[in-house]
Amino acid sequence: MRISDHSDGLDVVADNATIAEYRLGANIDAVNTPKPHFHPLRTLSGAQITDFAPEDHPWHQGLQFAFPRVGDHNLWGGGTYFGPEDGYKIVADQGRISHERWQHRDNDGDQVGWVEQLNWLGHEEQPLLSEQRTIGLSPTTESAVGWMLDHNSRLSNVTDAELTLATPAQRGRPDGGYGGLFLRLAEGFTPSSLRGDSGEITASGARSRTLVVSGTTGAGDTVTLGLAFTDTAPTGDQAWLYRFEDFPAIGWAGAYENPFTVPPGGSLELSHRLAIYDGTIDAAAVRHELLK
């Protein structure tokens, strides 16, 4: 694997094919919360996994890391959820997540990656959080048909007050605990199997350290995705939030029921892993790879 520069970010190439494009997102409309993101993500054979700014949710941008509420600000994009009676309303509360600089880049050998510094800014450009984001990409070792992405974020509160990182679930939205790392899948993705640590998963909100999803893309490609929480010390609720009927998406929902709180000067670290394979791969083998 190797990293190449792009005018708006970085590309990751494996065997002369681009498998991941990381974009800084500064040109995203303000209402959709500009933020760095991965899109597209592809399998080694070229099957596209992600969607970007679909008409139904233009603030969904490939693989993104964001929260619907950071204090009084919307760092997700789109409307803010005000409760079961009022639902979602678009108000002037969106902030942005801004790339500041690359701190380190590792571009040697099979494993590549980078460390990036970002600022989370409120609606009026107020500094809220400083983020150190560490990304690693590597081939899977159990199978020659996959690759792995590690996404680690350390969020530090730069305000003089406690910050709450919350989701619509805390305002009463059923299965509304999305926030954190979120994967908007390409249109038409249809799952054939969802399996967690203890077997089949049948409902969004399931608790499991891992999730293995096999399915077919809208273009007819069979793929397998492995997702995991990889925090050294488990943080938050660690549930899997997903949708496949109205639109396809999966979220690492660390605040599925309860928000995160970060004291002034304090920090929160969240670690995630995503494995992407061509074909249908045995869930136990994928889980073993995820938990190495």
GIRAGI-V650370 format. One record per residue. D_FIRST is the distance of its C-alpha to the first C-alpha in Angstrom with 2 decimals. Layout:
BEGIN
d_first=D_FIRST
d_first=D_FIRST
END
This chain:
BEGIN
d_first=0.00
d_first=3.78
d_first=7.09
d_first=10.07
d_first=13.65
d_first=15.99
d_first=19.75
d_first=19.79
d_first=16.63
d_first=12.86
d_first=10.41
d_first=6.89
d_first=5.55
d_first=4.56
d_first=7.10
d_first=8.67
d_first=9.54
d_first=9.53
d_first=9.52
d_first=10.74
d_first=13.10
d_first=14.67
d_first=18.12
d_first=20.82
d_first=23.60
d_first=26.40
d_first=28.00
d_first=28.53
d_first=32.28
d_first=33.85
d_first=35.34
d_first=31.92
d_first=30.73
d_first=28.04
d_first=24.96
d_first=21.21
d_first=19.40
d_first=16.48
d_first=17.39
d_first=16.51
d_first=14.36
d_first=13.77
d_first=13.39
d_first=11.16
d_first=14.36
d_first=14.88
d_first=17.60
d_first=18.14
d_first=18.76
d_first=20.10
d_first=23.11
d_first=24.01
d_first=27.56
d_first=29.42
d_first=33.14
d_first=34.20
d_first=32.16
d_first=30.74
d_first=29.72
d_first=27.14
d_first=23.86
d_first=20.94
d_first=19.67
d_first=21.91
d_first=23.45
d_first=27.14
d_first=30.70
d_first=33.78
d_first=36.06
d_first=35.54
d_first=39.12
d_first=40.92
d_first=37.92
d_first=35.73
d_first=32.05
d_first=31.00
d_first=32.64
d_first=35.42
d_first=38.59
d_first=39.74
d_first=41.32
d_first=44.89
d_first=46.07
d_first=47.34
d_first=50.17
d_first=48.45
d_first=44.95
d_first=42.31
d_first=43.42
d_first=41.56
d_first=42.88
d_first=41.92
d_first=39.85
d_first=36.20
d_first=34.18
d_first=30.67
d_first=27.52
d_first=26.61
d_first=23.53
d_first=24.97
d_first=22.32
d_first=18.93
d_first=19.81
d_first=16.69
d_first=13.06
d_first=10.63
d_first=7.88
d_first=8.05
d_first=6.78
d_first=5.20
d_first=6.65
d_first=6.59
d_first=9.78
d_first=13.09
d_first=16.83
d_first=19.06
d_first=22.85
d_first=24.71
d_first=28.41
d_first=30.13
d_first=33.21
d_first=36.32
d_first=38.16
d_first=39.88
d_first=36.89
d_first=37.99
d_first=35.35
d_first=34.88
d_first=31.70
d_first=29.15
d_first=25.70
d_first=22.98
d_first=19.84
d_first=16.95
d_first=13.70
d_first=11.02
d_first=8.19
d_first=7.43
d_first=8.28
d_first=12.05
d_first=14.00
d_first=17.18
d_first=16.00
d_first=13.60
d_first=14.00
d_first=12.48
d_first=10.09
d_first=11.49
d_first=12.22
d_first=14.57
d_first=16.99
d_first=19.64
d_first=22.48
d_first=25.37
d_first=28.22
d_first=31.11
d_first=34.48
d_first=35.64
d_first=38.98
d_first=42.26
d_first=42.64
d_first=41.01
d_first=38.35
d_first=38.03
d_first=34.84
d_first=36.38
d_first=36.06
d_first=38.65
d_first=39.47
d_first=41.40
d_first=43.54
d_first=44.36
d_first=41.86
d_first=41.43
d_first=37.84
d_first=36.93
d_first=34.85
d_first=31.66
d_first=29.95
d_first=26.78
d_first=23.43
d_first=24.17
d_first=22.41
d_first=24.23
d_first=23.50
d_first=23.85
d_first=27.50
d_first=28.92
d_first=26.78
d_first=29.17
d_first=28.69
d_first=30.10
d_first=29.62
d_first=29.17
d_first=29.27
d_first=29.44
d_first=30.10
d_first=33.59
d_first=33.25
d_first=33.55
d_first=33.34
d_first=35.96
d_first=36.24
d_first=34.30
d_first=34.78
d_first=34.13
d_first=33.37
d_first=30.57
d_first=27.65
d_first=25.42
d_first=25.53
d_first=24.18
d_first=24.71
d_first=24.72
d_first=25.82
d_first=25.77
d_first=24.52
d_first=27.06
d_first=25.62
d_first=26.36
d_first=22.95
d_first=23.14
d_first=20.55
d_first=20.51
d_first=19.64
d_first=19.89
d_first=20.98
d_first=22.22
d_first=23.98
d_first=22.59
d_first=25.15
d_first=26.53
d_first=29.96
d_first=30.25
d_first=31.21
d_first=33.27
d_first=34.04
d_first=30.63
d_first=31.53
d_first=29.66
d_first=30.92
d_first=30.28
d_first=31.81
d_first=31.63
d_first=35.01
d_first=35.38
d_first=31.67
d_first=28.55
d_first=26.99
d_first=26.16
d_first=26.57
d_first=26.01
d_first=29.64
d_first=30.32
d_first=33.55
d_first=34.73
d_first=38.32
d_first=38.60
d_first=37.16
d_first=35.34
d_first=37.46
d_first=36.27
d_first=39.09
d_first=39.42
d_first=37.17
d_first=35.49
d_first=31.97
d_first=30.24
d_first=26.84
d_first=25.09
d_first=21.97
d_first=20.32
d_first=17.66
d_first=16.57
d_first=15.20
d_first=14.81
d_first=15.80
d_first=17.26
d_first=20.87
d_first=23.25
d_first=22.11
d_first=24.76
d_first=25.17
d_first=25.91
d_first=22.69
d_first=20.70
d_first=22.95
d_first=22.41
d_first=18.63
d_first=19.29
d_first=21.81
d_first=20.11
END
